[in-house]
């Protein structure tokens, strides 16, 4: 009986030192790898949270700016597509007006008469002719015309040399003028190259379907 027990005990083997060290090394590498992955994920999440916060702040700022701009009397920016010919025309008109050097306003030799109030029906075509300015200015020399950078100038331009024209299609339900009452005060100037005469044209936007 004792011989059988002795043989059984001889068959029991433990782990050698090398095996224990190898197991510990593998476990250490696994733990370190897990920590590295955890740190990377945690860093990514932190960065995304910061970016999200910045985007939310920017969105709130843009919303406040849009509200302030609408209160100031500008057209809703959400309805202006910067890639459309209308927006390009408006930008070109604005750049032209800003870069045109002013002519001394001496008001000599150029004679003008008051331009009656003009009516424009909403949903008009772009570059709709409103009034022929040459009918209200006279001079011995050839006159040229431009829209002066005041009041509601940014929605109007000069087309066909003498006509005051619109640069966009207006919406009566969304006033675009400075006073938000669909009445535009457009200042125009006539010049012969030396002298200049200014006058204001009042353009009233009419509802296409009144009532």
C-alpha positions as CSV (number, residue, x, y, z in Angstrom):
1,X,0.0,0.0,0.0
2,X,2.8,2.4,0.9
3,X,4.5,1.7,-2.4
4,X,1.3,2.7,-4.4
5,X,1.1,6.0,-2.4
6,X,4.8,6.7,-3.0
7,X,4.4,6.1,-6.8
8,X,1.3,8.4,-6.8
9,X,3.2,11.2,-5.0
10,X,6.1,10.9,-7.4
11,X,3.8,11.6,-10.3
12,X,2.7,15.0,-8.9
13,X,4.7,17.9,-10.4
14,X,4.6,21.7,-9.7
15,X,5.6,24.7,-11.8
16,X,9.2,25.5,-12.3
17,X,10.6,29.0,-11.6
18,X,11.0,29.6,-15.3
19,X,7.3,28.8,-15.9
20,X,6.2,31.1,-13.2
21,X,8.3,34.0,-14.5
22,X,7.1,33.4,-18.0
23,X,3.4,33.5,-16.8
24,X,4.0,36.6,-14.9
25,X,5.7,38.3,-17.9
26,X,2.7,37.4,-20.1
27,X,0.3,38.7,-17.6
28,X,2.3,42.0,-17.2
29,X,2.3,42.5,-21.0
30,X,-1.5,41.9,-21.1
31,X,-2.2,44.3,-18.3
32,X,0.1,47.0,-19.8
33,X,-1.6,46.6,-23.2
34,X,-5.0,46.9,-21.6
35,X,-3.9,50.1,-19.8
36,X,-2.6,51.6,-23.0
37,X,-5.8,50.9,-24.8
38,X,-7.8,52.3,-21.9
39,X,-5.7,55.5,-21.9
40,X,-6.1,55.9,-25.7
41,X,-9.9,55.5,-25.5
42,X,-10.2,57.8,-22.6
43,X,-8.1,60.5,-24.4
44,X,-10.2,60.2,-27.5
45,X,-13.4,60.5,-25.5
46,X,-12.1,63.6,-23.7
47,X,-11.1,65.3,-27.0
48,X,-14.5,64.6,-28.5
49,X,-16.3,66.0,-25.5
50,X,-14.2,69.2,-25.8
51,X,-14.9,69.5,-29.6
52,X,-18.6,69.0,-29.0
53,X,-18.6,71.8,-26.4
54,X,-16.8,74.1,-28.8
55,X,-19.3,73.3,-31.6
56,X,-22.3,73.9,-29.3
57,X,-20.9,77.3,-28.2
58,X,-20.3,78.2,-31.9
59,X,-23.9,77.1,-32.8
60,X,-25.4,79.2,-30.0
61,X,-23.2,82.2,-31.1
62,X,-24.4,81.9,-34.7
63,X,-28.0,81.7,-33.7
64,X,-27.7,84.9,-31.6
65,X,-26.0,86.6,-34.5
66,X,-28.7,85.6,-36.9
67,X,-31.4,86.9,-34.5
68,X,-29.5,90.2,-34.1
69,X,-29.0,90.5,-37.9
70,X,-32.7,89.9,-38.5
71,X,-33.6,92.6,-35.9
72,X,-31.3,95.0,-37.7
73,X,-33.5,94.7,-40.8
74,X,-31.4,92.4,-43.0
75,X,-33.0,89.6,-44.9
76,X,-33.0,86.1,-43.3
77,X,-29.6,84.7,-44.1
78,X,-31.0,81.2,-44.3
79,X,-32.8,82.2,-47.5
80,X,-29.7,83.5,-49.2
81,X,-27.7,80.8,-51.0
82,X,-24.2,82.2,-51.6
83,X,-23.8,80.1,-54.7
84,X,-26.8,81.6,-56.5
85,X,-26.6,84.2,-59.2
86,X,-28.6,86.6,-57.0
87,X,-26.1,86.4,-54.1
88,X,-23.2,86.8,-56.6
89,X,-24.9,89.8,-58.2
90,X,-25.5,91.4,-54.7
91,X,-21.8,90.8,-53.8
92,X,-20.6,92.3,-57.1
93,X,-22.9,95.3,-56.7
94,X,-21.6,95.8,-53.1
95,X,-18.0,95.6,-54.2
96,X,-18.6,98.0,-57.0
97,X,-20.2,100.5,-54.8
98,X,-17.5,100.3,-52.2
99,X,-14.7,100.7,-54.7
100,X,-16.2,103.5,-56.7
101,X,-14.5,106.8,-55.7
102,X,-17.0,109.5,-54.7
103,X,-17.4,112.5,-56.9
104,X,-17.4,115.9,-55.3
105,X,-21.1,116.8,-54.5
106,X,-21.0,120.4,-55.8
107,X,-24.4,120.0,-57.6
108,X,-23.4,122.4,-60.4
109,X,-24.9,122.2,-63.9
110,X,-26.8,119.0,-63.2
111,X,-30.5,119.6,-62.9
112,X,-32.8,117.0,-61.3
113,X,-36.5,116.8,-60.5
114,X,-38.1,114.8,-57.7
115,X,-38.6,111.1,-58.7
116,X,-42.1,109.9,-57.7
117,X,-42.5,106.9,-55.5
118,X,-42.2,103.6,-57.4
119,X,-44.0,100.3,-56.9
120,X,-42.5,96.9,-57.2
121,X,-44.6,93.7,-57.0
122,X,-43.1,90.9,-54.9
123,X,-41.6,87.7,-56.4
124,X,-40.2,90.0,-59.2
125,X,-37.5,88.8,-61.5
126,X,-33.8,89.6,-60.7
127,X,-32.7,92.9,-62.5
128,X,-36.3,94.1,-62.8
129,X,-36.3,97.6,-64.2
130,X,-37.9,100.1,-61.7
131,X,-37.4,103.6,-63.0
132,X,-35.4,105.3,-65.8
133,X,-33.3,107.8,-64.0
134,X,-32.4,109.7,-67.2
135,X,-36.0,111.1,-67.2
136,X,-35.3,113.0,-64.0
137,X,-31.7,114.3,-64.5
138,X,-30.6,116.7,-67.2
139,X,-27.1,118.1,-68.1
140,X,-25.2,119.4,-71.1
141,X,-22.8,116.4,-70.8
142,X,-23.5,112.7,-70.7
143,X,-24.5,111.5,-67.3
144,X,-23.7,108.2,-65.6
145,X,-25.6,106.8,-62.6
146,X,-24.8,104.8,-59.5
147,X,-26.5,103.7,-56.3
148,X,-25.0,105.5,-53.3
149,X,-23.9,103.4,-50.2
150,X,-26.7,104.5,-47.9
151,X,-30.0,103.2,-46.6
152,X,-31.3,100.3,-48.7
153,X,-28.7,100.4,-51.5
154,X,-27.6,96.7,-51.2
155,X,-30.7,95.4,-53.0
156,X,-30.5,97.7,-56.0
157,X,-28.1,98.5,-58.9
158,X,-27.9,100.4,-62.2
159,X,-28.7,98.3,-65.3
160,X,-28.9,99.2,-68.9
161,X,-26.9,102.4,-68.1
162,X,-29.8,104.5,-66.8
163,X,-32.3,102.2,-65.1
164,X,-32.6,101.6,-61.3
165,X,-33.0,97.8,-61.0
166,X,-33.5,95.2,-58.3
167,X,-30.8,92.6,-57.6
168,X,-33.0,90.0,-55.9
169,X,-36.5,88.7,-55.9
170,X,-38.3,90.2,-52.9
171,X,-40.7,88.5,-50.6
172,X,-43.4,90.7,-49.1
173,X,-43.9,88.5,-46.0
174,X,-40.2,88.9,-45.2
175,X,-39.3,92.6,-45.4
176,X,-35.8,93.2,-46.4
177,X,-35.6,97.0,-46.2
178,X,-34.0,99.0,-43.4
179,X,-37.3,99.8,-41.7
180,X,-38.8,96.4,-42.2
181,X,-42.0,98.0,-43.7
182,X,-41.4,97.0,-47.4
183,X,-40.6,100.6,-48.3
184,X,-37.0,101.0,-49.6
185,X,-35.3,104.4,-49.6
186,X,-32.6,104.2,-52.4
187,X,-30.2,107.0,-52.9
188,X,-28.9,107.4,-56.5
189,X,-26.3,109.8,-57.9
190,X,-25.9,111.3,-61.4
191,X,-22.5,112.5,-62.4
192,X,-21.0,114.0,-65.5
193,X,-17.4,113.2,-64.4
194,X,-16.9,116.5,-62.5
195,X,-20.2,117.3,-60.8
196,X,-22.7,115.1,-59.0
197,X,-26.3,115.3,-58.0
198,X,-28.0,113.0,-55.5
199,X,-31.6,112.1,-55.0
200,X,-33.6,109.5,-53.1
201,X,-36.0,107.0,-54.8
202,X,-38.7,105.5,-52.7
203,X,-39.6,102.0,-53.8
204,X,-42.7,100.3,-52.2
205,X,-43.0,96.5,-52.4
206,X,-46.5,95.4,-53.2
207,X,-48.1,92.2,-52.0
208,X,-48.8,89.8,-54.8
209,X,-51.9,88.5,-53.1
210,X,-53.2,91.3,-50.7
211,X,-55.6,90.3,-48.0
